[in-house]
Amino acid sequence: MPTPAASTRFPRLAVAVAALALALTACGGTATTPGPSAPSAAAVPDRLEPLPTPQPALPVTVPSVDGAQVTITSADRVVPLSGSLNEIVHTLGLGKQVVARDITATFEQAAQLPVVTRGHDVSAESVLSLRPTLVIAETTSGPGEAIQQIRDAGVPVLVIAPAKGLDDVPKRIDAVAAALGVKEAGTQLNQRTADRIAAARRNVPASTAKQPRVAFLYLRGTASVYLLGGSDSGAASLLEAAGAVDTGKESGLGKDFTPITSEALAAAAPDAILVMSKGLESVGGIDGLVKIPGVAQTPAGMDRRVVTVDDGVLLNYGPRTDQVLSSLVTQLYGRLR
């Protein structure tokens, strides 16, 4: 059975989203509750806000998480091997130097770039045909043979740890900025991102009757994949920042995802269900979601309260994480003040 992810978080989780993510058009989704007063998140164009183009100060030698020391002499032709990394390079102002994308880079500025993945696997031949001067990968990028083939061809390959939560946002921006020789731009982007995340967090109500309980479900109806997120799904950090309880983590589900069961959903008793937009679409929308065993019996299922965020940005933990957080807050509590 395929297993899920978003962006590149765990070796096998990255496979599902990379293979199944499609071009998306908005960052926010809609919380669906009965009645005309249901809160909804405003659609946000799937575009980035790049900084002014900086001048890279190269060469640099930077550590790779796989133990290598990587010397980079040129940032003229960059290939980021995840949507999240591609987003960071573009937002640092170096989008014109990016010459390829993987299937999870869904934002508008990357739309015309050639795709260098076949399904979920990196094609070393496709990457090398573009004459890259730097390839930026994650530990989940693969297969390993393809990454090694690129290195053996003399191309610098920097491997970065995948994102797991909000604390990883500045680390990843700093790592990419250092590799590109634009540390000052990295500092600027980190400050902007931190300010925006802080602003989004200020919109969480100071006091509510109770914290909303949210279950993160990974759905791919076409492949009959229905999974419940646990403590390692990547969603807990976002939900907690939005003032919510991640029911999978609270229930003690130590894995990233486990198959949905009526018993697990009953124990979680979520007030709302968080899903990726394409996942919800794949099961036929909310009408199809409540037909999944156990969903209709939860408070969220009975109220048809569903929170959606687009696949290409939900778990990226990068420059647009503030938009994701704002969308969650809006959908859980109503319009932002």
N, C-alpha and C positions, 0 to 999 in steps of 0.2 A: 504494500500500500504506500502511495506517496506520502511524504510527511511535509508539513508546512513550514513557511518562514516568510519573512518579508525582508527585502533587501538581502543582506547576507549576515545572518546571525549565527547559525549553527551549520556544520557541514551538510547535513541532510536536509535541514529546513530550507536552506537557500535554494535547493533544487526545485521545490514546488513552485515558489513564487517566480523564480527566474523562468521556469518553463511555462507558467500559466498567466503571468501578469500581462496585461494588454495596455494599449495607450489609454491614458486617463485624461479627464478634462477638468477636474476640480479637486481641490484639497479637502473641502468640507463635505459633510453628508447631511442627512436628515434624521432627526429623532422623531419616530412615529408614535404618537399616542392618540387615543380617541379624542375627537372633538376639534373644533376649528382653532382652538388656542394653542395647539401643539407647537412647541418651540422648533425652530429649524435653523440650521447653519447656513449662512450666506455662501453661495458658490464663490470660490476663489479661483481665478485663472491659474492654470498649471504652468506658471512661469516663475522664473527666478528673478532676484534683484541683485545683479552682480555689482561688486564694488568697481570703482574706476580701475582700468587695467594697470597693474603694477609692473615694474621692471625687475625681472628675476635677477638676484645676485648669486651667480653660480660660478664655479662648481661648489657643491656641498657634499658632505658625507654624512649619512643619517642611518640610525639603526633600524633594522627590519625585525619584526617580532619573531621571525623564524631563525634569528641568530646572526644573520648576515649584516655586514656593514656595506651600505650601498652608496656608491659615488655617482652623483648625477651632474652631468656637464651641460645639459641642454633641456629646456622645457618647451622646445618648439613643437614637438609632436607627442602628445600625451594620450595614453589609453588607460582610463580608469575602468576596472573590471567589476564595478557594482554601481547601481543607480545612485546610492548614497555618496560614494566617492566622486562620481561624475558631477553630482550636484555641488559638492564642496569646491571642486576645481573651477567650475563655472562661476560660482558665487564669489570666489576670490578674485575674479576679474580676468581669468585666463581661459575663458571659453573658446576663444579663437584658436588656441593651441591644442584643443581636444580633437582628436581625429577619428574616434570610434566610440561606441557605447555597447553595453550589454543590454539584454532585453528589459532589465528593470529600470533603466534610465528613461522615464516616461515624460519628463517635463518638456515644455514646448521648444526650448532652445536646442535640445538634443535630437529633435524629431528627424532631421535630415542626415544625421550621422550614420555611417554604416554599422551594422550589428555584427559583432565578432564572436557571438555565441551560437551554437547549434543546439537548439533546445535549451538545456541548462549547462552545457559544457562549453568551456572556452575553446575556440579553434585557434591553435598556435599559428597555423598557416595564415589565417585571416589577419591575425594581429601582426605577424611579421611582414605581410604584404603591404602594410601601411607605413613601414619604416619608422616605427616609434623610437623616440629618444628616451622615453620613460613609460613603464607600465606600473600602475598602482593597483594592487590586489588586496584581498582580504584572506584570512586564513581559511575561509570557506570557498574561495575561488578554486576552480579545478576543471579537469582532473590535474593531479600533481604532475603528471607527465607533460602536460601542455605548458604548465608554468616553467618547468625545468627546461623544456625545449626552447622557450623564449629566452631564458637566461643563457642557455648554451650558445645562442646566436649572438651573444654579446650585448643584449639589451638590459639596462638596469631595471630590476623588478623589486619594488618596495612592497612588502606585505605588512598590512595594518590589522590590528585586532578588530573584530566586528563589534558593533555597538550593542549594548545590553540595556542602557538606561540613560537618563538625563546627564549623569555625571560624565558620560563618554563624549558628549557633544564637544566640549572645548579640547579634549585630548585629540580627537580625530581631526579637528580643524587645524590644531597646532602641528600635528604630524604631517598633514598634506602641505600646509604652508611652508614648513621647513624643507620638505623635499623639493618644492618648486622654487625655493630661494626667495620667498616673499613673506618672511616672518612678520613684518610690520602689517601687511594686509591681513594675516592670520589674527594678529592681536586686535585689529579693528573689527574684523568679522566676529570674533568671539565676544567683543564688547557689545556689538549690535545685537547679536543673538541672545546674549544673557539678558540684556535690557528688555528685549521683546518677550522672552520667556517669563521674566519677572512680572511684566505688565499683564500677561495672560493669567498668571497665578493670582494676581490681585483681584481678578474677577470671580474667583471662587467665593461663594457666600461665606461670610465669617461664621455664621451659625445656621444650621438647618435642623429639622426635627431628627434626622438621622443621616448618616453618610449613605449615598446611593451605593448599592451593591451591584457590581457589573461583572458579567461573565464574558470573556473574550472567546469567541468561537471562530475557528478556521474552517471555512466551507469551500468545497469544490464539488458541486452537485454532479457535474459531468463525469467525475471520477469516483463518485460515491464516497468522498472524503468528508467526514464530519467530526471535528476534533475540538476538545475543550482545552483552552490554554491554562497552563500551570504556572509555577513561580518563575520558570525560565523562558516563558513565551516572549518576553520583551515588552509586554504591555503594562506590567505592574507599575513601573516607574511613572508612566504617563497617567495612569488612572489614579495613582496616589497623589500626584501633583495636582490633579483635577479635584481632589477632595473625595475621591471614591474609594471603595474597597474592591480589590481584585479578588473575586470569590474563588477562583482557581488557586491562587496563592494561599488565601485564607484556609481553604479546605485541605491544604497540605499536599497538593499535587506537585511533587518535586520535579517532575519532568517538564519539558517544554510544552508538549501537547499529548493528550491521551484521547482515545475514542470516546465520543459522547455516549453516556448511558443515562437512562431515566433516573437511576439512583443517584448518580453524580450531580445531575442538574437539580434534583429535589434537595440534596444536601446543600448545594450552593445557594439555592433560592434567590437568584438575581432579580433586582428591580429593573435592570436594563441589560440588554445584550449588545456587545460591541462586535461588529463584523466589518470586514473589508468590503468595499463597494462591489467589486467583481464577484466576491464570494456570495454576497446576498443575491446578486443577479443570477448566479449559477444555480441557485435552488428555487428560482421563480419568485423572488421578492419575499416580502413578509408572509404572504399567504403560503408559500412553500416552506419558509422557515418554521412556522408553527406546526407543520406536519412532521417535522423531525421528532422522533420519540422523546418525550419528556419536556420539550420546549413549551408546549401549550399549557402545561401544568405549573409552570413557574410564574411568579408575579409578573415578570417581564413579558412572558408569552400571553398571559391573560390580558395584560394592558397593551399588548403589541408595541412595546416600547423598545425600539431598536436604534442604536447609534451607529452611524456608518462613517468611515473615513477611507479615502482612496488607497488602494493597495500600494501605489508607487511612493507613498510618503508616510504612511502610518508609523512604521518602525525605523525610519531612516536615521533619526537622532542626528540632525544636521541643521543647516541654516533655516529650514522651514518648520522646525519642531514647534515654534511658537504658534504657528497656524494650526497645527494638529491639536495642540493643547487648547487653544481658543475654541476650536470646533467642538472638542469634547465638553468644555465648560458650557458653551452655548446650548448644546444638545441635552446636557444633563439638567441644567438649571433654568434655561430660557435665554432670552436675548441678553447679550452683554450690556452692562451699564454704559 
